[in-house]
Amino acid sequence: MSSIYLKKLLPEIPRLLGLLDKNFQSPTFGCFDRNFWHYNITDFACARFQEAVLTLALLYNLNDPENIYFQDNKILSFIKGGIDFWCKIQKNDGSFEEWYPNEHSFVATAFSTYAISETLIILKEKLDTDKVIKHLKKAGEFLLSHEDFSASNQVAGSIISLYNIYLLTSDERFKKGALIKLKKLEEIQKEEGWFPEYQGPDIGYLSLAIDYLSKYHEKTMNEKVQHMITKAINFLVYFSHPDLSFGGEYASRNTKYIIPSGIEYSAKWNDSARRILYSLRKALQEEKGIGPFNLDDRYLAYIGYTYLQAHQNFYNGELKSPIYEEKFSQYFPESGIFIESNENFYIVGNLKKQGVFRIDFKKTNFSLKDSGPIVYTKGKIYSPFLNPGSKIYSQDCYITEGYLLKIPFNKMTPLKNILLRLFQITFGRNKKISFLIKNILRGMLISYKKGGPIFLKRKIKVMEDKFVIEEEINSPYIIDKIGIGVENPYIFIPSSRYFQIQDLKDSFSYHILEVNNKFIKIRREYDGEGKEKLTY
């Protein structure tokens, strides 16, 4: 019987195949990066698009009445072409590119290597494995000598990639390399269960790390890995919301998706996974979550296969009711995240992100996503950001203090693009310099370190039938206006900012306050139905 995952993915396969250069005579035959081979608006092919090869491989092998791609010779030729193109674009050091030339991307190498190696494992008898294995070994050599623990999900991806290369080559170095990275990943996993993603937990990327670890566990039955997965899922379970959404602005990277296959796999032994699946399957059925139907082309190519693997791992046992139906109070001090659930509210906030929160009003099905005050002064905009150094304390409420960040809104311009390309094809050829530039770009676009001159103190108090937010904002400059009661994502996270139909319901509390002062106090109070009282 077709699962919800297969039913939601199959209608998107024509879109996925539309990304592919299907012309056998073309020098880019097998390339899934349509911007490169067709539109000619990029000057390199993003290797991560080739992960779509695994989606086709799984479809080719999947005998289901609804799957028209089963054992189709044309699909097999596309798979072969996609693998050949992946081999063509590999750099001399074994790495691949995702965002710009000479990037030597760890994540593009790890994730695309998993997809290609897994394709070889499941279609070994139908492919020219010897040629491809040479390229996989080169990629494996790169992964053995590099790592990136600022984004733990990428390390998790490298672990299963290295292990797959070991399975294909019997070279013990790759098996050992996977174990070394696994040990380091285990060491940085927090007691609360999360893996660091730019200094904090992120919901979508945590589900991705769980997914890759589940693939590794399935092949090795490593008990430590099962323990790591269990800890992670027992943390993840809190971030399913009553409106069937997941994650959001309160986490480190703002993602709102759940990679499904690792959760389905883990449900065999884990009650928290069964709770997540209750909401995840329902969200996909009602198209209220993030799934194949609202992913952009890039991420459909990147993670489409995980829905087929979820179909394969489908848990047929009884699911458990979601955690938001219970009454409880939970605080995770290391991450700064708190969760409050009662008859009226389900609230998730992050004190280390200066009190960013979302609240679901259970009786009215409204939700409010609040990224904190947006301060306009001297032609600049300031907003809360993830700052592990924020002062946090609790009396009868949650309190956080810290300085707001000036939002840069960096955009590419023709001049910036020319300078970046000139740099990358000259000095950027040096791998050390290329990595240095990548770290600088991350600091500019993702992992901001330092706030500006505007100080925010925020108090959040949750009662059985009332929710109160009090804010004090101090500025050395005259504040022109302040925006409150709205989601305000600004960091560059590629797999974020997708539209969900729930988004149409959650803007009822947005206000722009005219200030013309250096100091302001704001108080908002919400009752159990979401009715607001605002004073300032």
C-alpha positions as CSV (number, residue, x, y, z in Angstrom):
1,M,0.0,0.0,0.0
2,S,1.3,3.5,-0.9
3,S,2.2,5.6,2.1
4,I,1.6,9.3,2.5
5,Y,5.2,9.9,1.6
6,L,5.0,8.2,-1.7
7,K,1.6,9.8,-2.5
8,K,3.0,13.3,-1.8
9,L,6.3,12.8,-3.7
10,L,5.1,11.1,-6.9
11,P,3.3,14.2,-8.3
12,E,6.5,16.2,-7.9
13,I,8.7,13.8,-10.0
14,P,7.9,15.5,-13.3
15,R,9.1,18.7,-11.8
16,L,12.3,16.9,-10.6
17,L,12.9,15.4,-14.1
18,G,12.4,18.9,-15.5
19,L,15.5,20.0,-13.8
20,L,17.5,17.3,-15.6
21,D,19.4,17.7,-18.9
22,K,18.0,14.7,-20.7
23,N,19.8,15.3,-24.0
24,F,22.1,12.3,-24.5
25,Q,24.3,14.3,-26.9
26,S,24.7,17.2,-24.5
27,P,28.0,17.7,-22.7
28,T,25.9,18.3,-19.6
29,F,23.7,15.3,-20.0
30,G,22.7,14.1,-16.5
31,C,23.1,17.5,-14.8
32,F,20.2,18.4,-12.5
33,D,21.2,22.1,-12.1
34,R,18.9,23.7,-14.6
35,N,20.3,27.2,-13.9
36,F,23.6,25.9,-15.2
37,W,22.8,23.7,-18.2
38,H,19.6,25.4,-19.5
39,Y,19.3,29.0,-18.3
40,N,23.0,29.7,-18.3
41,I,22.8,32.1,-15.4
42,T,25.5,30.4,-13.3
43,D,29.0,29.6,-14.2
44,F,29.4,26.3,-12.4
45,A,27.1,23.3,-11.6
46,C,26.0,22.8,-8.0
47,A,26.9,19.2,-7.1
48,R,24.1,18.9,-4.6
49,F,21.5,18.8,-7.3
50,Q,23.0,15.4,-8.3
51,E,21.5,14.0,-5.1
52,A,18.4,13.7,-7.2
53,V,20.0,10.6,-8.7
54,L,19.2,8.7,-5.5
55,T,15.5,9.7,-5.8
56,L,15.4,8.2,-9.3
57,A,17.3,5.0,-8.2
58,L,14.8,4.4,-5.4
59,L,11.9,4.9,-7.8
60,Y,13.5,2.6,-10.3
61,N,13.6,-0.2,-7.7
62,L,10.2,0.5,-6.1
63,N,7.5,-1.9,-7.2
64,D,4.3,-0.1,-6.5
65,P,1.1,0.2,-8.6
66,E,1.3,4.0,-8.5
67,N,5.0,4.2,-9.5
68,I,5.2,4.5,-13.3
69,Y,9.0,4.8,-13.0
70,F,9.6,1.2,-11.8
71,Q,12.2,-0.6,-13.9
72,D,12.0,2.1,-16.7
73,N,15.0,2.0,-19.0
74,K,14.9,5.7,-19.6
75,I,15.0,6.4,-15.8
76,L,18.0,4.0,-15.6
77,S,19.8,6.0,-18.4
78,F,19.1,9.2,-16.5
79,I,20.6,7.7,-13.3
80,K,23.7,6.7,-15.2
81,G,24.0,10.2,-16.8
82,G,23.5,11.8,-13.4
83,I,26.3,9.8,-11.9
84,D,28.6,10.5,-14.8
85,F,28.0,14.2,-14.5
86,W,28.8,14.1,-10.8
87,C,32.1,12.4,-11.6
88,K,32.9,15.1,-14.2
89,I,32.5,18.1,-11.9
90,Q,34.6,16.7,-9.0
91,K,37.6,18.9,-8.1
92,N,41.1,17.5,-8.1
93,D,41.2,17.2,-4.3
94,G,38.0,15.1,-4.3
95,S,35.6,17.9,-3.2
96,F,32.6,19.5,-4.9
97,E,31.0,23.0,-5.1
98,E,27.6,24.2,-3.9
99,W,27.5,28.0,-3.9
100,Y,30.5,29.3,-5.9
101,P,33.6,28.1,-7.8
102,N,36.6,26.7,-5.9
103,E,34.4,26.4,-2.8
104,H,35.7,22.9,-1.8
105,S,32.5,22.4,0.1
106,F,32.5,19.8,2.9
107,V,28.7,19.6,2.9
108,A,28.3,19.2,-0.9
109,T,31.0,16.5,-0.9
110,A,29.5,14.6,2.1
111,F,25.9,14.8,1.0
112,S,26.3,14.1,-2.7
113,T,28.8,11.3,-2.0
114,Y,26.1,9.6,0.2
115,A,23.5,9.9,-2.6
116,I,25.9,8.5,-5.3
117,S,27.3,5.7,-3.1
118,E,23.8,4.6,-2.0
119,T,22.7,4.5,-5.6
120,L,25.7,2.2,-6.4
121,I,24.8,0.0,-3.5
122,I,21.1,-0.5,-4.5
123,L,21.8,-0.7,-8.3
124,K,25.2,-2.3,-8.3
125,E,24.5,-4.9,-10.9
126,K,23.2,-2.3,-13.4
127,L,26.0,0.3,-13.2
128,D,29.7,0.7,-14.1
129,T,30.9,0.7,-10.5
130,D,34.6,0.6,-11.1
131,K,34.8,4.0,-12.6
132,V,32.5,5.6,-10.1
133,I,34.3,4.0,-7.1
134,K,37.5,5.8,-8.1
135,H,35.6,9.1,-7.7
136,L,34.0,8.0,-4.5
137,K,37.4,7.2,-3.0
138,K,38.7,10.6,-4.0
139,A,35.6,12.2,-2.2
140,G,36.3,9.9,0.7
141,E,39.9,11.0,1.0
142,F,38.7,14.6,1.1
143,L,36.1,13.8,3.9
144,L,38.8,11.9,5.9
145,S,41.0,15.0,6.0
146,H,38.3,17.7,6.6
147,E,35.4,18.3,9.0
148,D,33.0,21.1,9.9
149,F,31.5,20.9,13.3
150,S,29.9,24.3,13.2
151,A,27.0,22.5,11.4
152,S,26.7,19.0,13.0
153,N,24.3,17.6,10.4
154,Q,27.1,17.8,7.8
155,V,29.4,15.6,9.9
156,A,26.5,13.1,10.3
157,G,26.3,13.0,6.5
158,S,30.0,12.4,6.1
159,I,29.8,9.5,8.5
160,I,27.4,7.5,6.4
161,S,29.2,8.6,3.2
162,L,32.5,7.2,4.5
163,Y,30.8,4.0,5.6
164,N,29.2,3.5,2.3
165,I,32.5,3.9,0.6
166,Y,33.9,1.2,2.9
167,L,31.0,-1.1,1.9
168,L,31.9,-0.6,-1.8
169,T,35.7,-0.8,-1.5
170,S,36.4,-2.9,1.7
171,D,39.0,-0.2,2.5
172,E,39.2,-0.1,6.3
173,R,40.4,3.5,6.3
174,F,36.9,4.7,5.5
175,K,35.3,2.6,8.1
176,K,37.7,3.9,10.7
177,G,37.3,7.5,9.5
178,A,33.5,7.1,10.0
179,L,34.0,5.9,13.5
180,I,36.4,8.8,14.3
181,K,33.9,11.4,13.2
182,L,31.1,9.5,15.0
183,K,33.1,9.7,18.3
184,K,33.6,13.4,17.8
185,L,29.9,13.9,17.0
186,E,29.0,12.0,20.1
187,E,31.3,14.2,22.2
188,I,29.6,17.4,21.1
189,Q,26.0,16.2,21.5
190,K,24.5,18.1,24.3
191,E,23.0,16.4,27.3
192,E,19.7,17.9,26.3
193,G,19.9,15.8,23.1
194,W,20.7,18.4,20.4
195,F,23.8,18.8,18.1
196,P,25.1,22.3,17.7
197,E,24.1,24.2,14.5
198,Y,25.9,27.5,14.6
199,Q,25.9,27.6,18.5
200,G,22.4,26.3,19.1
201,P,19.9,23.7,18.3
202,D,17.9,23.8,15.1
203,I,14.8,21.7,14.4
204,G,15.1,20.9,10.7
205,Y,18.8,20.3,10.8
206,L,18.5,18.1,13.9
207,S,16.0,15.9,12.0
208,L,18.6,15.7,9.2
209,A,21.3,14.6,11.6
210,I,19.0,12.0,13.0
211,D,18.2,10.9,9.4
212,Y,21.9,10.3,8.5
213,L,22.6,8.6,11.9
214,S,19.6,6.3,11.3
215,K,21.0,5.3,7.9
216,Y,24.3,4.5,9.6
217,H,22.6,2.6,12.5
218,E,20.6,0.5,10.0
219,K,23.8,-0.7,8.4
220,T,25.9,-1.2,11.5
221,M,23.5,-1.7,14.5
222,N,25.9,0.4,16.5
223,E,24.3,0.7,20.0
224,K,26.0,4.1,20.7
225,V,24.3,5.5,17.6
226,Q,20.9,4.3,18.7
227,H,21.5,6.1,22.0
228,M,22.5,9.3,20.2
229,I,19.4,9.1,18.0
230,T,17.1,8.5,21.0
231,K,18.5,11.5,22.9
232,A,18.1,13.7,19.8
233,I,14.5,12.6,19.1
234,N,13.5,13.0,22.8
235,F,14.5,16.7,22.4
236,L,13.0,17.1,19.0
237,V,9.5,15.9,20.1
238,Y,8.8,19.3,21.9
239,F,8.9,21.3,18.6
240,S,5.7,19.9,17.0
241,H,3.0,22.6,17.3
242,P,-0.8,22.3,17.4
243,D,-1.2,23.8,14.0
244,L,0.9,20.9,12.6
245,S,4.0,23.0,11.9
246,F,7.4,22.3,13.3
247,G,10.3,24.5,14.4
248,G,10.8,28.0,13.4
249,E,12.4,31.3,14.4
250,Y,13.2,30.2,18.0
251,A,15.8,27.8,16.8
252,S,19.3,28.6,15.7
253,R,18.7,28.3,11.9
254,N,15.0,29.0,11.7
255,T,14.1,25.8,9.8
256,K,10.5,24.4,9.9
257,Y,10.8,21.1,8.1
258,I,11.2,17.5,9.5
259,I,13.2,15.0,7.4
260,P,10.9,12.0,7.8
261,S,12.9,8.8,7.1
262,G,15.0,8.8,10.3
263,I,11.9,9.4,12.4
264,E,10.0,6.5,10.7
265,Y,13.0,4.3,11.2
266,S,13.4,5.2,14.9
267,A,9.7,4.7,15.7
268,K,10.4,1.0,16.0
269,W,11.9,1.7,19.5
270,N,11.2,5.3,20.4
271,D,7.9,6.7,21.7
272,S,8.9,10.3,20.9
273,A,9.3,9.3,17.3
274,R,5.8,8.0,17.3
275,R,4.5,11.3,18.7
276,I,6.3,13.2,16.0
277,L,4.9,10.9,13.3
278,Y,1.3,11.6,14.5
279,S,1.7,15.2,13.5
280,L,4.1,14.8,10.6
281,R,1.9,12.4,8.7
282,K,-1.2,14.4,9.4
283,A,0.6,17.6,8.2
284,L,1.6,16.0,5.0
285,Q,-1.9,14.6,4.4
286,E,-3.4,18.0,4.8
287,E,-0.5,19.8,3.2
288,K,0.0,22.0,6.2
289,G,3.6,21.1,6.8
290,I,6.7,21.4,4.6
291,G,6.9,18.6,2.1
292,P,7.6,17.9,-1.6
293,F,4.6,20.0,-2.6
294,N,6.1,23.3,-1.3
295,L,9.8,22.7,-1.4
296,D,11.6,24.7,-4.0
297,D,13.4,22.9,-6.9
298,R,16.7,23.0,-5.2
299,Y,15.5,21.2,-2.0
300,L,13.3,18.8,-3.9
301,A,16.5,17.7,-5.6
302,Y,18.4,17.6,-2.3
303,I,16.0,15.7,-0.1
304,G,13.3,14.2,-2.3
305,Y,14.8,10.7,-1.7
306,T,14.2,10.9,2.1
307,Y,10.4,10.7,1.4
308,L,11.0,7.4,-0.5
309,Q,13.2,6.1,2.3
310,A,10.4,7.1,4.8
311,H,8.1,5.1,2.7
312,Q,10.5,2.1,2.9
313,N,10.9,2.6,6.7
314,F,7.2,3.2,7.3
315,Y,6.2,2.3,10.9
316,N,3.0,0.3,10.9
317,G,2.5,0.3,14.7
318,E,0.3,2.5,16.8
319,L,1.3,6.1,17.0
320,K,1.2,8.2,20.2
321,S,-0.7,11.5,20.7
322,P,1.5,14.6,20.2
323,I,3.2,16.1,23.2
324,Y,1.4,19.4,22.8
325,E,-1.9,17.7,24.0
326,E,-0.3,17.3,27.5
327,K,0.1,19.9,30.3
328,F,3.7,20.5,31.3
329,S,6.5,23.0,31.7
330,Q,10.0,22.3,30.3
331,Y,13.2,24.4,30.4
332,F,16.4,23.4,28.6
333,P,19.1,25.7,30.2
334,E,21.9,24.8,27.8
335,S,20.0,25.8,24.8
336,G,17.9,28.5,26.6
337,I,14.7,27.0,25.2
338,F,11.5,26.8,27.2
339,I,8.2,25.1,26.5
340,E,4.9,25.8,28.3
341,S,1.8,23.7,27.6
342,N,-1.6,24.1,29.3
343,E,-5.3,24.0,28.2
344,N,-5.0,27.3,26.4
345,F,-1.5,27.7,25.1
346,Y,1.5,25.9,23.6
347,I,4.5,28.2,23.9
348,V,8.0,27.7,22.7
349,G,10.7,30.4,23.2
350,N,14.4,30.8,23.2
351,L,16.0,33.0,25.9
352,K,19.4,32.9,24.3
353,K,17.8,34.3,21.2
354,Q,16.6,37.2,23.3
355,G,13.1,35.8,24.0
356,V,12.0,34.9,20.4
357,F,8.9,32.8,20.8
358,R,5.8,31.4,19.2
359,I,2.5,30.7,20.9
360,D,-0.3,28.5,19.7
361,F,-3.8,29.3,21.1
362,K,-5.3,25.9,21.3
363,K,-9.0,27.0,21.5
364,T,-8.9,29.3,18.5
365,N,-6.2,27.6,16.3
366,F,-4.4,30.9,16.0
367,S,-0.7,31.2,16.4
368,L,1.6,34.2,17.0
369,K,5.2,34.1,15.9
370,D,7.2,36.8,17.6
371,S,10.9,37.5,16.7
372,G,11.1,40.3,19.2
373,P,11.0,44.0,18.7
374,I,12.2,45.4,15.3
375,V,13.7,48.8,16.1
376,Y,14.0,51.5,13.4
377,T,16.5,54.3,14.1
378,K,18.8,56.5,12.1
379,G,17.8,54.7,8.9
380,K,18.9,51.3,10.4
381,I,17.0,48.3,11.6
382,Y,17.8,46.3,14.8
383,S,16.5,42.9,15.9
384,P,17.2,40.1,18.4
385,F,19.6,37.4,17.4
386,L,21.1,34.1,18.8
387,N,23.5,35.2,21.4
388,P,24.7,32.5,23.8
389,G,26.1,35.3,26.0
390,S,22.6,36.7,26.7
391,K,21.8,37.2,30.4
392,I,19.0,34.8,31.4
393,Y,17.4,34.5,34.8
394,S,14.0,33.4,36.2
395,Q,11.9,34.5,39.1
396,D,8.3,33.9,38.5
397,C,8.8,34.5,34.8
398,Y,11.4,34.1,32.0
399,I,13.8,37.1,31.6
400,T,16.4,37.8,29.0
401,E,18.7,40.8,28.5
402,G,21.0,41.7,25.7
403,Y,21.9,44.0,22.8
404,L,20.0,43.9,19.5
405,L,21.8,43.2,16.2
406,K,21.9,45.7,13.3
407,I,20.3,43.8,10.4
408,P,22.6,44.1,7.3
409,F,20.3,42.7,4.5
410,N,23.3,41.7,2.4
411,K,22.4,41.3,-1.3
412,M,24.5,40.3,-4.3
413,T,25.3,43.1,-6.7
414,P,27.0,42.9,-10.1
415,L,30.1,44.5,-8.6
416,K,30.2,42.1,-5.7
417,N,29.6,39.1,-8.0
418,I,32.5,40.2,-10.3
419,L,34.9,40.7,-7.4
420,L,34.0,37.4,-5.8
421,R,34.5,35.5,-9.0
422,L,37.8,37.2,-9.7
423,F,38.9,36.4,-6.2
424,Q,37.8,32.7,-6.4
425,I,39.5,32.1,-9.8
426,T,42.8,33.7,-8.6
427,F,43.5,33.6,-4.8
428,G,40.5,31.4,-4.1
429,R,42.2,28.5,-5.9
430,N,44.3,28.2,-2.7
431,K,42.2,25.9,-0.5
432,K,43.2,27.6,2.8
433,I,42.2,31.0,1.4
434,S,39.0,29.6,0.1
435,F,38.1,28.2,3.5
436,L,39.0,31.5,5.2
437,I,36.6,33.4,2.8
438,K,33.8,30.8,3.5
439,N,34.2,31.5,7.3
440,I,34.0,35.2,6.7
441,L,30.9,34.8,4.6
442,R,29.3,32.6,7.3
443,G,30.0,35.3,9.8
444,M,28.3,38.0,7.6
445,L,25.3,35.9,6.7
446,I,24.6,33.4,9.5
447,S,26.5,33.4,12.7
448,Y,26.5,37.0,13.9
449,K,28.7,37.5,17.0
450,K,28.1,41.0,18.3
451,G,25.1,43.2,19.0
452,G,24.7,46.9,18.5
453,P,24.0,49.8,20.9
454,I,20.3,49.1,21.5
455,F,19.5,47.2,24.7
456,L,16.5,45.0,25.2
457,K,15.1,43.5,28.4
458,R,12.3,41.1,27.9
459,K,10.0,39.4,30.5
460,I,7.7,36.5,29.5
461,K,5.2,35.3,32.0
462,V,2.9,32.3,31.4
463,M,-0.3,31.7,33.5
464,E,-3.1,29.2,33.0
465,D,-5.3,31.7,31.2
466,K,-3.0,34.6,30.4
467,F,0.3,35.2,28.6
468,V,2.2,38.5,29.2
469,I,5.3,40.0,27.5
470,E,7.0,43.1,28.9
471,E,9.8,44.8,27.0
472,E,12.1,47.6,27.9
473,I,14.2,49.1,25.0
474,N,17.0,51.5,25.6
475,S,18.8,53.3,22.8
476,P,21.5,56.0,22.6
477,Y,19.6,57.4,19.6
478,I,16.0,58.5,19.0
479,I,13.9,55.5,18.1
480,D,11.7,56.3,15.2
481,K,9.4,53.3,15.3
482,I,9.2,49.7,16.6
483,G,7.5,46.7,15.0
484,I,6.2,43.9,17.3
485,G,4.3,40.7,17.0
486,V,5.7,39.4,13.8
487,E,8.2,36.7,12.5
488,N,11.3,38.4,11.3
489,P,13.9,36.0,9.8
490,Y,17.0,37.6,8.4
491,I,19.9,35.1,8.5
492,F,20.8,33.3,5.3
493,I,19.6,29.7,5.7
494,P,18.8,28.1,2.3
495,S,16.3,25.6,3.6
496,S,14.1,28.1,5.4
497,R,11.3,30.7,4.6
498,Y,9.0,28.3,2.8
499,F,5.3,29.1,2.7
500,Q,2.8,27.1,4.8
501,I,-0.9,27.7,4.7
502,Q,-0.8,28.3,8.5
503,D,1.1,31.5,7.7
504,L,-2.1,33.1,6.6
505,K,-3.5,33.0,10.1
506,D,-0.7,34.2,12.2
507,S,-0.3,38.0,11.5
508,F,-3.2,39.2,13.6
509,S,-1.0,40.8,16.3
510,Y,1.5,42.8,14.2
511,H,1.9,46.5,15.2
512,I,4.1,49.4,14.2
513,L,4.5,51.8,17.1
514,E,5.6,55.4,16.6
515,V,8.1,56.2,19.3
516,N,10.2,59.3,18.9
517,N,12.1,58.6,22.1
518,K,15.2,56.8,23.4
519,F,13.4,54.6,25.8
520,I,10.1,52.7,25.6
521,K,8.2,50.1,27.7
522,I,5.8,47.8,25.9
523,R,3.4,45.4,27.6
524,R,1.2,42.9,25.7
525,E,-1.2,40.5,27.4
526,Y,-3.1,37.7,25.6
527,D,-6.0,35.7,27.0
528,G,-6.7,32.0,26.2
529,E,-8.5,32.9,23.0
530,G,-5.7,35.2,21.7
531,K,-7.3,38.5,22.5
532,E,-4.7,41.1,23.0
533,K,-4.2,44.1,25.3
534,L,-1.4,46.4,24.2
535,T,0.0,49.3,26.3
536,Y,3.2,51.4,25.8
